[in-house]
Amino acid sequence: MWVPELPFQLACGRDGALRDRPLAFLNPESPRSPSLWFVNRLGRAEGLAPGLPLDQALRIAPGLKVLDPAPQVWWEAQGSLGDFLQHWTPQGQLGRLGEALVELQGTQRIFGPLADTAERMRRELTERHGWASHGGLSLSATAAQLAAHVEHQLELVADGAESAFLAPQALRRLPDLAPRIRERFHRLGLRSFGDLQPVPLPVLAELTHPKLAPDLRARIRGEDRPKLPLLTERPGHARHGWRLQPPCLPEEVALAARCLDWLWSDPRHPRHLVLRWWDVDGEPHAWRALPEDLTAPPLILARRLQQAFLTGAPRRLLVREVELRLAWGLGRERSLFQDPLQQRFERLEPALARLRKRFPDQAILPGWVEYGLKQANKSLIFMEAR
């Protein structure tokens, strides 16, 4: 599902006088020399574009209405979209502002045919929030995303027709394709999905990367069938549950090994970690990791989880369920307006993940972690953004 120009639809919903006129948001990163950030369709039709200085934009379009960005309102709108989708399916993923990929397979017994369900979702979104939306329905995630941008009310891609639908699409529309790889394809004359679809996998691995080639090949052919997370999980967060059948005594629960598997399932650095468990009486228990626990290697952290569980679990009661909640990242929340330094920190994450797998018994930490920790423990391996 795609709600085009969601920020502008929010503004028009709050003030009806803004409808049918060119709109733009100010760039929050250029306060001294104001410039445009987002421009709606009516503004682009009059020659406006993002990055254009404000004084020049007002000369081009005297009827332009300039709005101040309100990130909190946008986040609330994105949250409202997620809450709306949860009424229809438990699985999905929110993308860029106004975009969402949801799994409808398996909902036929409740809502009927998939095409009818998608149309009802689009219609109800308009009636409840007043948001005009487009939809794309396909077994392929890439085909569904590009079909939504065709801007029909609902674009259907039949099973087996994904490759033919994607063939005329330009490669620049492929989500998350690195610019340097796109430029390499462009120099070789590979500019559309159809140009790249017959390329053999070994050749594609040489042009990109051996680990990335199979996923890229599946996406350009419309063969990608990703397993979507639960909509209740925010991006950068994970929740692992373990229901014990039959319930066990605390000392019989092999929690350390299970938690180590969970920690290795995503090699990023944990930002928050909460262990929760319930006994057979339904009584909840919880343990929250301290900052010094999060900087420990996974092998040590798994043992600390086991020890905290044995310390806090009532020994005379059986344990029914265990849950680990994690927030991943370099120790900082991702914000809507990221400064360049934070973006550099984010680019360190793949290198840190490779080092953690190479040195499982040592703590791999980003260089901005407190300098005193580096002096206190010389065995830590640090990476610094220069």
Stockholm file with secondary structure:
# STOCKHOLM 1.0

chainA/1-386         MWVPELPFQLACGRDGALRDRPLAFLNPESPRSPSLWFVNRLGRAEGLAPGLPLDQALRIAPGLKVLDPAPQVWWEAQGSLGDFLQHWTPQGQLGRLGEALVELQGTQRIFGPLADTAERMRRELTERHGWASHGGLSLSATAAQLAAHVEHQLELVADGAESAFLAPQALRRLPDLAPRIRERFHRLGLRSFGDLQPVPLPVLAELTHPKLAPDLRARIRGEDRPKLPLLTERPGHARHGWRLQPPCLPEEVALAARCLDWLWSDPRHPRHLVLRWWDVDGEPHAWRALPEDLTAPPLILARRLQQAFLTGAPRRLLVREVELRLAWGLGRERSLFQDPLQQRFERLEPALARLRKRFPDQAILPGWVEYGLKQANKSLIFMEAR
#=GR chainA/1-386 SS CBCTTHHHHHHHHHCGGGTTSCEEEECTTCSSSCBEEEECHHHHHTTCCTTCBHHHHHHHCTTCEEECCCHHHHHHHHHHHHHHHHTTCSBEEECSTTBEEECCTTCHHHHCSHHHHHHHHHHHHHHHHCCCCBEEECSSHHHHHHHHTTCSSEEECCTTCHHHHHTTSBGGGSTTCCHHHHHHHHHTTCCBHHHHTTSCHHHHHHHSCTTTHHHHHHHHHTCCCCCCCBTTSCTTEEEEEEEEEEEECGGGCCHHHHHHHHHHHSCSCEEEEEEEEEETTCCEEEEECCHHHHTSCHHHHHHHHHHHHHHHSCTTSCEEEEEEEEEESSSSCCCSSCCHHHHHHHHHHHHHHHHHHHCTTSCEEETTSCHHHHHHCTTCEEECCC
#=GC SS_cons         CBCTTHHHHHHHHHCGGGTTSCEEEECTTCSSSCBEEEECHHHHHTTCCTTCBHHHHHHHCTTCEEECCCHHHHHHHHHHHHHHHHTTCSBEEECSTTBEEECCTTCHHHHCSHHHHHHHHHHHHHHHHCCCCBEEECSSHHHHHHHHTTCSSEEECCTTCHHHHHTTSBGGGSTTCCHHHHHHHHHTTCCBHHHHTTSCHHHHHHHSCTTTHHHHHHHHHTCCCCCCCBTTSCTTEEEEEEEEEEEECGGGCCHHHHHHHHHHHSCSCEEEEEEEEEETTCCEEEEECCHHHHTSCHHHHHHHHHHHHHHHSCTTSCEEEEEEEEEESSSSCCCSSCCHHHHHHHHHHHHHHHHHHHCTTSCEEETTSCHHHHHHCTTCEEECCC
//
